[in-house]
Amino acid sequence: MSTTKRFSNATTVAPVADNTNIMTAEPPLPTEGGPAHWEDYVDGDHWEQPGNLFRLMTLVQQALFENTARAMGDARRHIKERHIANCLRADPAWGRSVARALGLDLPLAAE
């Protein structure tokens, strides 16, 4: 019977069929120069990429709105409004459609 062991550096060892163990995490790689100092939020644009993805999802956008409304069903109103505001930043059509699916008035949700 094999068991999973935990080392002091929190690397786990997973059991294998022949009762030997292999490490599931790679060792850290040394980095120097640019990759070690990359700032991915320099421009402050957190909305372009999700907006672009939303616009590519033309066949499943309605399902996205309905799934969002179902998943947020019992959430507090201010949480729903914050999500709508984030969707509006990514794409105005996304925000309007999520507000409609949640049954919220858009002008109040966008404030």
C-alpha positions as CSV (number, residue, x, y, z in Angstrom):
1,M,0.0,0.0,0.0
2,S,1.5,3.3,-1.0
3,T,0.9,6.6,0.8
4,T,1.2,10.2,-0.1
5,K,4.0,12.0,1.7
6,R,4.4,15.7,2.2
7,F,7.9,17.3,2.4
8,S,8.8,20.4,4.3
9,N,8.7,22.5,1.1
10,A,5.1,21.5,0.5
11,T,6.0,19.4,-2.6
12,T,3.7,16.4,-2.7
13,V,4.7,12.9,-3.8
14,A,2.0,11.0,-5.7
15,P,1.7,7.2,-5.5
16,V,2.4,5.3,-8.7
17,A,1.1,1.8,-9.7
18,D,4.3,0.0,-8.8
19,N,4.4,1.6,-5.3
20,T,7.2,4.0,-6.1
21,N,6.6,7.7,-5.8
22,I,7.2,10.5,-8.2
23,M,7.3,14.2,-7.4
24,T,4.3,16.1,-8.9
25,A,5.9,19.6,-8.8
26,E,8.8,20.7,-10.9
27,P,11.8,22.3,-9.1
28,P,12.0,26.1,-9.3
29,L,13.9,27.4,-12.3
30,P,16.3,30.3,-11.9
31,T,15.3,33.4,-13.7
32,E,17.3,36.5,-14.5
33,G,16.7,39.6,-16.5
34,G,13.3,40.5,-18.0
35,P,11.2,37.5,-16.9
36,A,12.3,38.0,-13.3
37,H,11.0,41.6,-13.3
38,W,7.9,41.3,-15.5
39,E,5.1,43.7,-14.6
40,D,1.9,42.4,-16.3
41,Y,-0.4,45.2,-15.0
42,V,1.6,48.2,-16.1
43,D,-1.1,49.5,-18.5
44,G,-4.0,49.0,-16.1
45,D,-6.2,47.5,-18.9
46,H,-7.8,44.4,-17.3
47,W,-10.9,44.5,-19.6
48,E,-9.6,44.2,-23.2
49,Q,-8.8,40.4,-23.1
50,P,-12.1,39.3,-21.5
51,G,-14.0,41.6,-23.9
52,N,-12.3,40.1,-26.9
53,L,-13.1,36.6,-25.6
54,F,-16.7,37.6,-25.1
55,R,-17.0,38.9,-28.7
56,L,-15.6,35.5,-30.0
57,M,-18.3,33.6,-28.1
58,T,-21.1,34.6,-30.4
59,L,-22.7,31.1,-30.4
60,V,-22.8,30.7,-26.6
61,Q,-23.3,34.2,-25.3
62,Q,-26.9,33.5,-24.3
63,A,-25.8,30.4,-22.4
64,L,-23.2,32.6,-20.6
65,F,-25.9,35.1,-19.5
66,E,-28.2,32.4,-18.3
67,N,-25.4,30.5,-16.4
68,T,-24.3,33.7,-14.8
69,A,-27.8,34.5,-13.7
70,R,-28.3,31.0,-12.3
71,A,-24.9,31.0,-10.5
72,M,-25.5,34.5,-8.9
73,G,-29.1,33.8,-8.1
74,D,-28.9,34.2,-4.3
75,A,-25.9,36.7,-4.3
76,R,-26.4,40.0,-2.7
77,R,-27.5,42.8,-5.0
78,H,-24.2,44.8,-4.6
79,I,-22.2,41.7,-5.8
80,K,-24.4,41.4,-8.8
81,E,-24.1,45.1,-9.6
82,R,-20.3,44.9,-9.3
83,H,-20.2,41.9,-11.7
84,I,-22.4,43.9,-14.2
85,A,-20.0,46.8,-13.9
86,N,-17.1,44.6,-14.7
87,C,-18.9,43.1,-17.7
88,L,-19.7,46.6,-18.9
89,R,-16.0,47.5,-18.8
90,A,-15.2,44.5,-20.9
91,D,-18.0,45.0,-23.4
92,P,-21.2,47.1,-23.1
93,A,-23.4,44.4,-24.6
94,W,-22.1,41.9,-22.1
95,G,-23.0,44.1,-19.2
96,R,-26.4,44.9,-20.5
97,S,-27.2,41.3,-21.2
98,V,-26.1,40.1,-17.8
99,A,-28.1,42.9,-16.1
100,R,-31.2,41.8,-18.1
101,A,-30.6,38.1,-17.2
102,L,-30.3,39.0,-13.5
103,G,-33.5,41.2,-13.8
104,L,-31.6,44.4,-12.7
105,D,-32.1,47.9,-14.0
106,L,-28.8,48.8,-15.9
107,P,-28.5,52.5,-14.8
108,L,-28.6,51.5,-11.1
109,A,-26.3,48.6,-11.6
110,A,-23.7,50.7,-13.5
111,E,-23.3,53.2,-10.7
